[in-house]
Amino acid sequence: MGRTRIKICGITRAMDLDAALRAGVDAVGFVFYPPSPRALSLEVAADLVRRVPPFVTRVGLFVNAEPASVRQTMAVAPIDLLQFHGEENAQYCEQFGLPYLKAARVRPELDLLEFARAYPSAQGLLLDAWVEAYGGVGQSFDWSLIPGNLPLPMVLSGGLHAGNVAEAVAKIHPWAVDVSSGVESAKGVKDADKIAAFVAAVRTVDAR
């Protein structure tokens, strides 16, 4: 099978960013949602974003943000890809001139095919667990709810860690996997060993 792309989200410290880069991840995510324990100030975000080398995608996560706030973030901390976790519609997502991912919080009553069709311009669909909060809570969802014919590349998230990501990749064959709390020692504090183990688990499946 092909190589599964890997994103580490919720980076808050330079040392965690460096650990993710050493492990060979494809993308790193920065949270711009103030209620999150992983939320960054623009000053910190700008410093972290500038540490990211070429060919690693810099992703900014937003939840129902005012457009002016998104644009201010883009101006101060240049990012490559937007990730929207709220109730944003396609028109909202398209206005910033950057590629975007739309997150879907999966539960049985959500028609993922209909959801995907509502965002035809999205670069991909990120599937996360349904919880009252938005992202980064470490809960998984029933993977059997994912239809096999999604019209967009799928990024699998929600409760992934080194102990289950190999099974997820083998069963679901996502384009990419996205992890935050599953590689942390505390909220917003990444663990270099957990990051390395997560990446190794994905690569082991890819090599089969």
PyMOL CGO cylinders between C-alpha atoms (Angstrom):
from pymol import cmd
from pymol.cgo import CYLINDER

trace = [
    CYLINDER, 0.00, 0.00, 0.00, 1.04, 3.65, -0.35, 0.3, 1, 1, 1, 1, 1, 1,
    CYLINDER, 1.04, 3.65, -0.35, 2.58, 5.83, 2.32, 0.3, 1, 1, 1, 1, 1, 1,
    CYLINDER, 2.58, 5.83, 2.32, 0.15, 7.13, 4.90, 0.3, 1, 1, 1, 1, 1, 1,
    CYLINDER, 0.15, 7.13, 4.90, 0.70, 10.81, 5.66, 0.3, 1, 1, 1, 1, 1, 1,
    CYLINDER, 0.70, 10.81, 5.66, 1.09, 11.78, 9.32, 0.3, 1, 1, 1, 1, 1, 1,
    CYLINDER, 1.09, 11.78, 9.32, 0.14, 15.01, 11.06, 0.3, 1, 1, 1, 1, 1, 1,
    CYLINDER, 0.14, 15.01, 11.06, 0.96, 15.90, 14.65, 0.3, 1, 1, 1, 1, 1, 1,
    CYLINDER, 0.96, 15.90, 14.65, -1.53, 18.51, 15.85, 0.3, 1, 1, 1, 1, 1, 1,
    CYLINDER, -1.53, 18.51, 15.85, -1.58, 20.82, 18.85, 0.3, 1, 1, 1, 1, 1, 1,
    CYLINDER, -1.58, 20.82, 18.85, 2.10, 21.74, 18.81, 0.3, 1, 1, 1, 1, 1, 1,
    CYLINDER, 2.10, 21.74, 18.81, 2.83, 24.33, 21.52, 0.3, 1, 1, 1, 1, 1, 1,
    CYLINDER, 2.83, 24.33, 21.52, 6.59, 24.09, 22.12, 0.3, 1, 1, 1, 1, 1, 1,
    CYLINDER, 6.59, 24.09, 22.12, 9.67, 24.26, 19.93, 0.3, 1, 1, 1, 1, 1, 1,
    CYLINDER, 9.67, 24.26, 19.93, 11.06, 21.04, 21.41, 0.3, 1, 1, 1, 1, 1, 1,
    CYLINDER, 11.06, 21.04, 21.41, 7.85, 19.19, 20.49, 0.3, 1, 1, 1, 1, 1, 1,
    CYLINDER, 7.85, 19.19, 20.49, 7.96, 20.59, 16.98, 0.3, 1, 1, 1, 1, 1, 1,
    CYLINDER, 7.96, 20.59, 16.98, 11.56, 19.45, 16.64, 0.3, 1, 1, 1, 1, 1, 1,
    CYLINDER, 11.56, 19.45, 16.64, 10.64, 15.96, 17.89, 0.3, 1, 1, 1, 1, 1, 1,
    CYLINDER, 10.64, 15.96, 17.89, 7.87, 15.70, 15.30, 0.3, 1, 1, 1, 1, 1, 1,
    CYLINDER, 7.87, 15.70, 15.30, 10.23, 16.83, 12.54, 0.3, 1, 1, 1, 1, 1, 1,
    CYLINDER, 10.23, 16.83, 12.54, 12.91, 14.34, 13.60, 0.3, 1, 1, 1, 1, 1, 1,
    CYLINDER, 12.91, 14.34, 13.60, 10.30, 11.58, 13.44, 0.3, 1, 1, 1, 1, 1, 1,
    CYLINDER, 10.30, 11.58, 13.44, 9.59, 12.49, 9.82, 0.3, 1, 1, 1, 1, 1, 1,
    CYLINDER, 9.59, 12.49, 9.82, 6.01, 13.72, 9.97, 0.3, 1, 1, 1, 1, 1, 1,
    CYLINDER, 6.01, 13.72, 9.97, 4.35, 15.26, 6.93, 0.3, 1, 1, 1, 1, 1, 1,
    CYLINDER, 4.35, 15.26, 6.93, 2.43, 18.03, 8.67, 0.3, 1, 1, 1, 1, 1, 1,
    CYLINDER, 2.43, 18.03, 8.67, 2.28, 19.87, 11.98, 0.3, 1, 1, 1, 1, 1, 1,
    CYLINDER, 2.28, 19.87, 11.98, -0.80, 21.57, 13.37, 0.3, 1, 1, 1, 1, 1, 1,
    CYLINDER, -0.80, 21.57, 13.37, -1.17, 24.76, 15.38, 0.3, 1, 1, 1, 1, 1, 1,
    CYLINDER, -1.17, 24.76, 15.38, -4.38, 25.50, 17.28, 0.3, 1, 1, 1, 1, 1, 1,
    CYLINDER, -4.38, 25.50, 17.28, -5.98, 28.95, 17.09, 0.3, 1, 1, 1, 1, 1, 1,
    CYLINDER, -5.98, 28.95, 17.09, -9.08, 28.17, 19.16, 0.3, 1, 1, 1, 1, 1, 1,
    CYLINDER, -9.08, 28.17, 19.16, -8.81, 30.08, 22.46, 0.3, 1, 1, 1, 1, 1, 1,
    CYLINDER, -8.81, 30.08, 22.46, -10.72, 27.59, 24.68, 0.3, 1, 1, 1, 1, 1, 1,
    CYLINDER, -10.72, 27.59, 24.68, -8.27, 24.81, 23.80, 0.3, 1, 1, 1, 1, 1, 1,
    CYLINDER, -8.27, 24.81, 23.80, -5.40, 24.03, 26.19, 0.3, 1, 1, 1, 1, 1, 1,
    CYLINDER, -5.40, 24.03, 26.19, -3.25, 23.84, 23.05, 0.3, 1, 1, 1, 1, 1, 1,
    CYLINDER, -3.25, 23.84, 23.05, -4.18, 27.30, 21.77, 0.3, 1, 1, 1, 1, 1, 1,
    CYLINDER, -4.18, 27.30, 21.77, -1.28, 29.57, 20.78, 0.3, 1, 1, 1, 1, 1, 1,
    CYLINDER, -1.28, 29.57, 20.78, -0.74, 33.27, 20.94, 0.3, 1, 1, 1, 1, 1, 1,
    CYLINDER, -0.74, 33.27, 20.94, 0.15, 34.81, 17.60, 0.3, 1, 1, 1, 1, 1, 1,
    CYLINDER, 0.15, 34.81, 17.60, 3.63, 35.60, 18.88, 0.3, 1, 1, 1, 1, 1, 1,
    CYLINDER, 3.63, 35.60, 18.88, 4.38, 31.99, 19.84, 0.3, 1, 1, 1, 1, 1, 1,
    CYLINDER, 4.38, 31.99, 19.84, 2.75, 30.69, 16.68, 0.3, 1, 1, 1, 1, 1, 1,
    CYLINDER, 2.75, 30.69, 16.68, 4.88, 32.95, 14.51, 0.3, 1, 1, 1, 1, 1, 1,
    CYLINDER, 4.88, 32.95, 14.51, 8.06, 31.63, 16.11, 0.3, 1, 1, 1, 1, 1, 1,
    CYLINDER, 8.06, 31.63, 16.11, 7.00, 28.00, 15.74, 0.3, 1, 1, 1, 1, 1, 1,
    CYLINDER, 7.00, 28.00, 15.74, 5.81, 28.35, 12.16, 0.3, 1, 1, 1, 1, 1, 1,
    CYLINDER, 5.81, 28.35, 12.16, 9.15, 29.82, 11.14, 0.3, 1, 1, 1, 1, 1, 1,
    CYLINDER, 9.15, 29.82, 11.14, 10.95, 26.72, 12.48, 0.3, 1, 1, 1, 1, 1, 1,
    CYLINDER, 10.95, 26.72, 12.48, 9.15, 24.42, 10.05, 0.3, 1, 1, 1, 1, 1, 1,
    CYLINDER, 9.15, 24.42, 10.05, 11.43, 23.39, 7.15, 0.3, 1, 1, 1, 1, 1, 1,
    CYLINDER, 11.43, 23.39, 7.15, 10.41, 23.06, 3.50, 0.3, 1, 1, 1, 1, 1, 1,
    CYLINDER, 10.41, 23.06, 3.50, 8.04, 20.29, 2.45, 0.3, 1, 1, 1, 1, 1, 1,
    CYLINDER, 8.04, 20.29, 2.45, 6.38, 19.96, 5.86, 0.3, 1, 1, 1, 1, 1, 1,
    CYLINDER, 6.38, 19.96, 5.86, 2.84, 21.36, 5.78, 0.3, 1, 1, 1, 1, 1, 1,
    CYLINDER, 2.84, 21.36, 5.78, 1.96, 23.99, 8.38, 0.3, 1, 1, 1, 1, 1, 1,
    CYLINDER, 1.96, 23.99, 8.38, -1.69, 23.64, 9.37, 0.3, 1, 1, 1, 1, 1, 1,
    CYLINDER, -1.69, 23.64, 9.37, -3.78, 26.17, 11.30, 0.3, 1, 1, 1, 1, 1, 1,
    CYLINDER, -3.78, 26.17, 11.30, -6.82, 24.89, 13.21, 0.3, 1, 1, 1, 1, 1, 1,
    CYLINDER, -6.82, 24.89, 13.21, -9.80, 27.19, 13.72, 0.3, 1, 1, 1, 1, 1, 1,
    CYLINDER, -9.80, 27.19, 13.72, -13.29, 26.77, 15.19, 0.3, 1, 1, 1, 1, 1, 1,
    CYLINDER, -13.29, 26.77, 15.19, -16.03, 29.16, 14.10, 0.3, 1, 1, 1, 1, 1, 1,
    CYLINDER, -16.03, 29.16, 14.10, -13.51, 32.01, 14.03, 0.3, 1, 1, 1, 1, 1, 1,
    CYLINDER, -13.51, 32.01, 14.03, -14.26, 35.51, 12.82, 0.3, 1, 1, 1, 1, 1, 1,
    CYLINDER, -14.26, 35.51, 12.82, -12.79, 35.84, 9.31, 0.3, 1, 1, 1, 1, 1, 1,
    CYLINDER, -12.79, 35.84, 9.31, -10.72, 38.84, 10.40, 0.3, 1, 1, 1, 1, 1, 1,
    CYLINDER, -10.72, 38.84, 10.40, -9.10, 36.70, 13.08, 0.3, 1, 1, 1, 1, 1, 1,
    CYLINDER, -9.10, 36.70, 13.08, -8.18, 34.00, 10.55, 0.3, 1, 1, 1, 1, 1, 1,
    CYLINDER, -8.18, 34.00, 10.55, -6.67, 36.60, 8.24, 0.3, 1, 1, 1, 1, 1, 1,
    CYLINDER, -6.67, 36.60, 8.24, -4.69, 38.18, 11.07, 0.3, 1, 1, 1, 1, 1, 1,
    CYLINDER, -4.69, 38.18, 11.07, -3.30, 34.78, 11.99, 0.3, 1, 1, 1, 1, 1, 1,
    CYLINDER, -3.30, 34.78, 11.99, -2.34, 34.08, 8.38, 0.3, 1, 1, 1, 1, 1, 1,
    CYLINDER, -2.34, 34.08, 8.38, -0.53, 37.41, 8.19, 0.3, 1, 1, 1, 1, 1, 1,
    CYLINDER, -0.53, 37.41, 8.19, 1.48, 36.93, 11.38, 0.3, 1, 1, 1, 1, 1, 1,
    CYLINDER, 1.48, 36.93, 11.38, 2.06, 33.15, 11.29, 0.3, 1, 1, 1, 1, 1, 1,
    CYLINDER, 2.06, 33.15, 11.29, 2.07, 32.06, 7.64, 0.3, 1, 1, 1, 1, 1, 1,
    CYLINDER, 2.07, 32.06, 7.64, 0.40, 28.67, 7.29, 0.3, 1, 1, 1, 1, 1, 1,
    CYLINDER, 0.40, 28.67, 7.29, -0.12, 26.42, 4.29, 0.3, 1, 1, 1, 1, 1, 1,
    CYLINDER, -0.12, 26.42, 4.29, -3.42, 24.72, 5.06, 0.3, 1, 1, 1, 1, 1, 1,
    CYLINDER, -3.42, 24.72, 5.06, -6.51, 25.71, 7.04, 0.3, 1, 1, 1, 1, 1, 1,
    CYLINDER, -6.51, 25.71, 7.04, -8.41, 23.19, 9.17, 0.3, 1, 1, 1, 1, 1, 1,
    CYLINDER, -8.41, 23.19, 9.17, -11.95, 24.08, 10.22, 0.3, 1, 1, 1, 1, 1, 1,
    CYLINDER, -11.95, 24.08, 10.22, -13.59, 22.21, 13.10, 0.3, 1, 1, 1, 1, 1, 1,
    CYLINDER, -13.59, 22.21, 13.10, -16.76, 24.18, 13.66, 0.3, 1, 1, 1, 1, 1, 1,
    CYLINDER, -16.76, 24.18, 13.66, -19.96, 24.78, 11.75, 0.3, 1, 1, 1, 1, 1, 1,
    CYLINDER, -19.96, 24.78, 11.75, -18.25, 26.65, 8.90, 0.3, 1, 1, 1, 1, 1, 1,
    CYLINDER, -18.25, 26.65, 8.90, -19.89, 26.24, 5.49, 0.3, 1, 1, 1, 1, 1, 1,
    CYLINDER, -19.89, 26.24, 5.49, -18.01, 25.88, 2.21, 0.3, 1, 1, 1, 1, 1, 1,
    CYLINDER, -18.01, 25.88, 2.21, -18.39, 29.56, 1.33, 0.3, 1, 1, 1, 1, 1, 1,
    CYLINDER, -18.39, 29.56, 1.33, -16.77, 30.53, 4.61, 0.3, 1, 1, 1, 1, 1, 1,
    CYLINDER, -16.77, 30.53, 4.61, -13.92, 28.04, 4.14, 0.3, 1, 1, 1, 1, 1, 1,
    CYLINDER, -13.92, 28.04, 4.14, -13.16, 29.19, 0.61, 0.3, 1, 1, 1, 1, 1, 1,
    CYLINDER, -13.16, 29.19, 0.61, -12.80, 32.90, 1.34, 0.3, 1, 1, 1, 1, 1, 1,
    CYLINDER, -12.80, 32.90, 1.34, -9.20, 32.83, 2.58, 0.3, 1, 1, 1, 1, 1, 1,
    CYLINDER, -9.20, 32.83, 2.58, -7.46, 31.69, -0.59, 0.3, 1, 1, 1, 1, 1, 1,
    CYLINDER, -7.46, 31.69, -0.59, -5.74, 28.69, 1.03, 0.3, 1, 1, 1, 1, 1, 1,
    CYLINDER, -5.74, 28.69, 1.03, -6.48, 24.97, 0.73, 0.3, 1, 1, 1, 1, 1, 1,
    CYLINDER, -6.48, 24.97, 0.73, -8.58, 23.69, 3.60, 0.3, 1, 1, 1, 1, 1, 1,
    CYLINDER, -8.58, 23.69, 3.60, -9.64, 20.57, 5.45, 0.3, 1, 1, 1, 1, 1, 1,
    CYLINDER, -9.64, 20.57, 5.45, -13.15, 20.32, 6.90, 0.3, 1, 1, 1, 1, 1, 1,
    CYLINDER, -13.15, 20.32, 6.90, -13.57, 18.30, 10.05, 0.3, 1, 1, 1, 1, 1, 1,
    CYLINDER, -13.57, 18.30, 10.05, -16.60, 16.08, 10.59, 0.3, 1, 1, 1, 1, 1, 1,
    CYLINDER, -16.60, 16.08, 10.59, -17.45, 14.91, 14.08, 0.3, 1, 1, 1, 1, 1, 1,
    CYLINDER, -17.45, 14.91, 14.08, -18.70, 11.42, 13.34, 0.3, 1, 1, 1, 1, 1, 1,
    CYLINDER, -18.70, 11.42, 13.34, -21.81, 9.88, 14.87, 0.3, 1, 1, 1, 1, 1, 1,
    CYLINDER, -21.81, 9.88, 14.87, -24.41, 7.49, 13.44, 0.3, 1, 1, 1, 1, 1, 1,
    CYLINDER, -24.41, 7.49, 13.44, -26.89, 10.19, 12.41, 0.3, 1, 1, 1, 1, 1, 1,
    CYLINDER, -26.89, 10.19, 12.41, -24.31, 12.08, 10.34, 0.3, 1, 1, 1, 1, 1, 1,
    CYLINDER, -24.31, 12.08, 10.34, -24.39, 11.21, 6.64, 0.3, 1, 1, 1, 1, 1, 1,
    CYLINDER, -24.39, 11.21, 6.64, -20.72, 11.52, 5.73, 0.3, 1, 1, 1, 1, 1, 1,
    CYLINDER, -20.72, 11.52, 5.73, -21.38, 11.33, 2.00, 0.3, 1, 1, 1, 1, 1, 1,
    CYLINDER, -21.38, 11.33, 2.00, -23.81, 14.23, 2.21, 0.3, 1, 1, 1, 1, 1, 1,
    CYLINDER, -23.81, 14.23, 2.21, -21.39, 16.10, 4.45, 0.3, 1, 1, 1, 1, 1, 1,
    CYLINDER, -21.39, 16.10, 4.45, -18.54, 15.64, 1.97, 0.3, 1, 1, 1, 1, 1, 1,
    CYLINDER, -18.54, 15.64, 1.97, -20.70, 16.80, -0.93, 0.3, 1, 1, 1, 1, 1, 1,
    CYLINDER, -20.70, 16.80, -0.93, -21.30, 20.07, 0.93, 0.3, 1, 1, 1, 1, 1, 1,
    CYLINDER, -21.30, 20.07, 0.93, -17.56, 20.83, 0.75, 0.3, 1, 1, 1, 1, 1, 1,
    CYLINDER, -17.56, 20.83, 0.75, -16.54, 19.97, -2.83, 0.3, 1, 1, 1, 1, 1, 1,
    CYLINDER, -16.54, 19.97, -2.83, -13.66, 22.47, -2.70, 0.3, 1, 1, 1, 1, 1, 1,
    CYLINDER, -13.66, 22.47, -2.70, -12.07, 20.92, 0.40, 0.3, 1, 1, 1, 1, 1, 1,
    CYLINDER, -12.07, 20.92, 0.40, -8.67, 19.32, 0.04, 0.3, 1, 1, 1, 1, 1, 1,
    CYLINDER, -8.67, 19.32, 0.04, -9.83, 16.56, 2.35, 0.3, 1, 1, 1, 1, 1, 1,
    CYLINDER, -9.83, 16.56, 2.35, -12.23, 15.51, 5.07, 0.3, 1, 1, 1, 1, 1, 1,
    CYLINDER, -12.23, 15.51, 5.07, -10.95, 15.04, 8.61, 0.3, 1, 1, 1, 1, 1, 1,
    CYLINDER, -10.95, 15.04, 8.61, -12.96, 12.52, 10.59, 0.3, 1, 1, 1, 1, 1, 1,
    CYLINDER, -12.96, 12.52, 10.59, -13.01, 12.98, 14.35, 0.3, 1, 1, 1, 1, 1, 1,
    CYLINDER, -13.01, 12.98, 14.35, -15.10, 11.69, 17.23, 0.3, 1, 1, 1, 1, 1, 1,
    CYLINDER, -15.10, 11.69, 17.23, -18.35, 13.40, 18.17, 0.3, 1, 1, 1, 1, 1, 1,
    CYLINDER, -18.35, 13.40, 18.17, -17.92, 15.18, 21.52, 0.3, 1, 1, 1, 1, 1, 1,
    CYLINDER, -17.92, 15.18, 21.52, -19.30, 18.41, 22.87, 0.3, 1, 1, 1, 1, 1, 1,
    CYLINDER, -19.30, 18.41, 22.87, -15.84, 19.96, 22.74, 0.3, 1, 1, 1, 1, 1, 1,
    CYLINDER, -15.84, 19.96, 22.74, -13.92, 20.54, 19.52, 0.3, 1, 1, 1, 1, 1, 1,
    CYLINDER, -13.92, 20.54, 19.52, -11.03, 18.15, 18.98, 0.3, 1, 1, 1, 1, 1, 1,
    CYLINDER, -11.03, 18.15, 18.98, -8.08, 16.94, 21.02, 0.3, 1, 1, 1, 1, 1, 1,
    CYLINDER, -8.08, 16.94, 21.02, -10.04, 14.98, 23.63, 0.3, 1, 1, 1, 1, 1, 1,
    CYLINDER, -10.04, 14.98, 23.63, -8.60, 11.56, 22.83, 0.3, 1, 1, 1, 1, 1, 1,
    CYLINDER, -8.60, 11.56, 22.83, -11.84, 9.77, 22.01, 0.3, 1, 1, 1, 1, 1, 1,
    CYLINDER, -11.84, 9.77, 22.01, -12.21, 7.41, 19.09, 0.3, 1, 1, 1, 1, 1, 1,
    CYLINDER, -12.21, 7.41, 19.09, -15.34, 6.63, 17.08, 0.3, 1, 1, 1, 1, 1, 1,
    CYLINDER, -15.34, 6.63, 17.08, -16.83, 3.63, 15.34, 0.3, 1, 1, 1, 1, 1, 1,
    CYLINDER, -16.83, 3.63, 15.34, -14.78, 3.25, 12.18, 0.3, 1, 1, 1, 1, 1, 1,
    CYLINDER, -14.78, 3.25, 12.18, -17.54, 1.18, 10.60, 0.3, 1, 1, 1, 1, 1, 1,
    CYLINDER, -17.54, 1.18, 10.60, -19.47, 4.44, 10.15, 0.3, 1, 1, 1, 1, 1, 1,
    CYLINDER, -19.47, 4.44, 10.15, -17.00, 5.51, 7.45, 0.3, 1, 1, 1, 1, 1, 1,
    CYLINDER, -17.00, 5.51, 7.45, -18.36, 4.83, 3.97, 0.3, 1, 1, 1, 1, 1, 1,
    CYLINDER, -18.36, 4.83, 3.97, -15.97, 3.28, 1.49, 0.3, 1, 1, 1, 1, 1, 1,
    CYLINDER, -15.97, 3.28, 1.49, -16.73, 5.76, -1.27, 0.3, 1, 1, 1, 1, 1, 1,
    CYLINDER, -16.73, 5.76, -1.27, -15.98, 9.14, 0.29, 0.3, 1, 1, 1, 1, 1, 1,
    CYLINDER, -15.98, 9.14, 0.29, -15.41, 11.62, -2.56, 0.3, 1, 1, 1, 1, 1, 1,
    CYLINDER, -15.41, 11.62, -2.56, -12.59, 13.42, -0.69, 0.3, 1, 1, 1, 1, 1, 1,
    CYLINDER, -12.59, 13.42, -0.69, -9.25, 12.22, 0.69, 0.3, 1, 1, 1, 1, 1, 1,
    CYLINDER, -9.25, 12.22, 0.69, -9.79, 11.10, 4.27, 0.3, 1, 1, 1, 1, 1, 1,
    CYLINDER, -9.79, 11.10, 4.27, -7.75, 12.17, 7.28, 0.3, 1, 1, 1, 1, 1, 1,
    CYLINDER, -7.75, 12.17, 7.28, -8.47, 9.87, 10.23, 0.3, 1, 1, 1, 1, 1, 1,
    CYLINDER, -8.47, 9.87, 10.23, -8.38, 11.40, 13.70, 0.3, 1, 1, 1, 1, 1, 1,
    CYLINDER, -8.38, 11.40, 13.70, -9.95, 10.79, 17.09, 0.3, 1, 1, 1, 1, 1, 1,
    CYLINDER, -9.95, 10.79, 17.09, -8.33, 8.74, 19.84, 0.3, 1, 1, 1, 1, 1, 1,
    CYLINDER, -8.33, 8.74, 19.84, -5.38, 7.51, 17.80, 0.3, 1, 1, 1, 1, 1, 1,
    CYLINDER, -5.38, 7.51, 17.80, -2.14, 6.49, 19.50, 0.3, 1, 1, 1, 1, 1, 1,
    CYLINDER, -2.14, 6.49, 19.50, 0.78, 4.13, 18.90, 0.3, 1, 1, 1, 1, 1, 1,
    CYLINDER, 0.78, 4.13, 18.90, -1.24, 1.19, 20.18, 0.3, 1, 1, 1, 1, 1, 1,
    CYLINDER, -1.24, 1.19, 20.18, -4.13, 1.45, 17.71, 0.3, 1, 1, 1, 1, 1, 1,
    CYLINDER, -4.13, 1.45, 17.71, -2.95, 3.44, 14.71, 0.3, 1, 1, 1, 1, 1, 1,
    CYLINDER, -2.95, 3.44, 14.71, -1.56, 0.38, 12.91, 0.3, 1, 1, 1, 1, 1, 1,
    CYLINDER, -1.56, 0.38, 12.91, -4.97, -1.30, 13.10, 0.3, 1, 1, 1, 1, 1, 1,
    CYLINDER, -4.97, -1.30, 13.10, -6.62, 1.90, 11.88, 0.3, 1, 1, 1, 1, 1, 1,
    CYLINDER, -6.62, 1.90, 11.88, -4.34, 2.23, 8.88, 0.3, 1, 1, 1, 1, 1, 1,
    CYLINDER, -4.34, 2.23, 8.88, -4.69, -1.46, 7.99, 0.3, 1, 1, 1, 1, 1, 1,
    CYLINDER, -4.69, -1.46, 7.99, -8.49, -1.40, 8.23, 0.3, 1, 1, 1, 1, 1, 1,
    CYLINDER, -8.49, -1.40, 8.23, -9.41, 2.07, 6.99, 0.3, 1, 1, 1, 1, 1, 1,
    CYLINDER, -9.41, 2.07, 6.99, -6.57, 2.92, 4.56, 0.3, 1, 1, 1, 1, 1, 1,
    CYLINDER, -6.57, 2.92, 4.56, -6.85, 6.67, 5.20, 0.3, 1, 1, 1, 1, 1, 1,
    CYLINDER, -6.85, 6.67, 5.20, -4.86, 9.15, 3.15, 0.3, 1, 1, 1, 1, 1, 1,
    CYLINDER, -4.86, 9.15, 3.15, -3.50, 10.52, 6.43, 0.3, 1, 1, 1, 1, 1, 1,
    CYLINDER, -3.50, 10.52, 6.43, -3.73, 10.16, 10.19, 0.3, 1, 1, 1, 1, 1, 1,
    CYLINDER, -3.73, 10.16, 10.19, -3.88, 13.05, 12.64, 0.3, 1, 1, 1, 1, 1, 1,
    CYLINDER, -3.88, 13.05, 12.64, -2.90, 12.76, 16.31, 0.3, 1, 1, 1, 1, 1, 1,
    CYLINDER, -2.90, 12.76, 16.31, -2.72, 15.19, 19.20, 0.3, 1, 1, 1, 1, 1, 1,
    CYLINDER, -2.72, 15.19, 19.20, -3.53, 13.88, 22.68, 0.3, 1, 1, 1, 1, 1, 1,
    CYLINDER, -3.53, 13.88, 22.68, -2.35, 10.38, 21.74, 0.3, 1, 1, 1, 1, 1, 1,
    CYLINDER, -2.35, 10.38, 21.74, 1.27, 11.56, 21.70, 0.3, 1, 1, 1, 1, 1, 1,
    CYLINDER, 1.27, 11.56, 21.70, 1.12, 13.74, 24.81, 0.3, 1, 1, 1, 1, 1, 1,
    CYLINDER, 1.12, 13.74, 24.81, 2.33, 13.41, 28.39, 0.3, 1, 1, 1, 1, 1, 1,
    CYLINDER, 2.33, 13.41, 28.39, -0.02, 16.26, 29.41, 0.3, 1, 1, 1, 1, 1, 1,
    CYLINDER, -0.02, 16.26, 29.41, -2.41, 18.53, 27.56, 0.3, 1, 1, 1, 1, 1, 1,
    CYLINDER, -2.41, 18.53, 27.56, -0.36, 20.52, 25.08, 0.3, 1, 1, 1, 1, 1, 1,
    CYLINDER, -0.36, 20.52, 25.08, 2.88, 18.76, 26.03, 0.3, 1, 1, 1, 1, 1, 1,
    CYLINDER, 2.88, 18.76, 26.03, 4.07, 16.27, 23.44, 0.3, 1, 1, 1, 1, 1, 1,
    CYLINDER, 4.07, 16.27, 23.44, 6.20, 13.22, 24.27, 0.3, 1, 1, 1, 1, 1, 1,
    CYLINDER, 6.20, 13.22, 24.27, 9.05, 12.59, 21.82, 0.3, 1, 1, 1, 1, 1, 1,
    CYLINDER, 9.05, 12.59, 21.82, 9.03, 8.85, 22.43, 0.3, 1, 1, 1, 1, 1, 1,
    CYLINDER, 9.03, 8.85, 22.43, 5.28, 8.63, 21.82, 0.3, 1, 1, 1, 1, 1, 1,
    CYLINDER, 5.28, 8.63, 21.82, 5.64, 10.61, 18.60, 0.3, 1, 1, 1, 1, 1, 1,
    CYLINDER, 5.64, 10.61, 18.60, 8.41, 8.29, 17.40, 0.3, 1, 1, 1, 1, 1, 1,
    CYLINDER, 8.41, 8.29, 17.40, 6.38, 5.19, 18.33, 0.3, 1, 1, 1, 1, 1, 1,
    CYLINDER, 6.38, 5.19, 18.33, 3.30, 6.53, 16.54, 0.3, 1, 1, 1, 1, 1, 1,
    CYLINDER, 3.30, 6.53, 16.54, 5.22, 7.24, 13.34, 0.3, 1, 1, 1, 1, 1, 1,
    CYLINDER, 5.22, 7.24, 13.34, 6.96, 3.84, 13.51, 0.3, 1, 1, 1, 1, 1, 1,
    CYLINDER, 6.96, 3.84, 13.51, 3.62, 2.04, 13.88, 0.3, 1, 1, 1, 1, 1, 1,
    CYLINDER, 3.62, 2.04, 13.88, 2.25, 3.75, 10.78, 0.3, 1, 1, 1, 1, 1, 1,
    CYLINDER, 2.25, 3.75, 10.78, 5.38, 3.05, 8.75, 0.3, 1, 1, 1, 1, 1, 1,
    CYLINDER, 5.38, 3.05, 8.75, 5.33, -0.62, 9.73, 0.3, 1, 1, 1, 1, 1, 1,
    CYLINDER, 5.33, -0.62, 9.73, 1.89, -1.03, 8.18, 0.3, 1, 1, 1, 1, 1, 1,
    CYLINDER, 1.89, -1.03, 8.18, 2.87, 0.99, 5.12, 0.3, 1, 1, 1, 1, 1, 1,
    CYLINDER, 2.87, 0.99, 5.12, 5.79, -1.36, 4.51, 0.3, 1, 1, 1, 1, 1, 1,
    CYLINDER, 5.79, -1.36, 4.51, 3.64, -4.49, 4.36, 0.3, 1, 1, 1, 1, 1, 1,
]
cmd.load_cgo(trace, "trace")
